[in-house]
Amino acid sequence: MDPVAVSLIVKALYALGAAFAVGFGAVGPGTGMGMSAASAVEGMGRQPKVSSDLFRIMLIGQGATSTPPTFALVIAILLLFGKGDASHLIQGFAGLGAGISIGAASFASGFGSSFPASQACEAIARQPHLRRPFTTLMLVGQALSQTPLIFALLVSFLLIFLPVPPDAGILNYVAVLSAGICMGFGSIGSSIGSGFAAELAIIGIRHHREPKKASGIITRTMLLGLAVAQSPSVFALVISFVLLLTI
């Protein structure tokens, strides 16, 4: 194929990858930050005396939720402006795979992070004296729901800076694209499930008769459950590495 045509196809695939990374990756975080704001506003109406605490918790939760689209933006910028060489088709498929990987993971991590953030605002409005355990559970839940995002970011970087094999063919093109799809979609369940578990842990403490005593056992159970919930994303990471090693 003509080198000019190859370069144009690769750049077009880079553009598709960048669009998927930010376009799809912004949906979950944007929705999540809106959910946090809605819970904070509702809580302020119910408990005006803790408006400053709710405002602070809302910003902290939204700050953590805004991490995934920032990672997606970095990958998109690298795809659009950071790749000077575009001489082989496998680079285009790898760039598209990188965009799918970080885009799907950003969507899921942002959405998953919103569950504990919005629930923490509601719980603090109802029981302001328990703001510390609620805030701790929110941050832990958000951090663990974004673990698959780190895996996806790693796979995206590996795809972007992939060494070009001299004899790459159709199987190699499919392998790099499949690695991005595997990691991106493999992270969705772990991210959303982790956020959901953290949300219900906050609800469990809020409804318990002795919330301070229940905080320890509920937190430990949540951490154990979230550790197990991360295993599907680890499996996806392993398969993505295997696909990359076949190149």
Beta strands, then each sheet from edge to edge (+ up, - down):
end
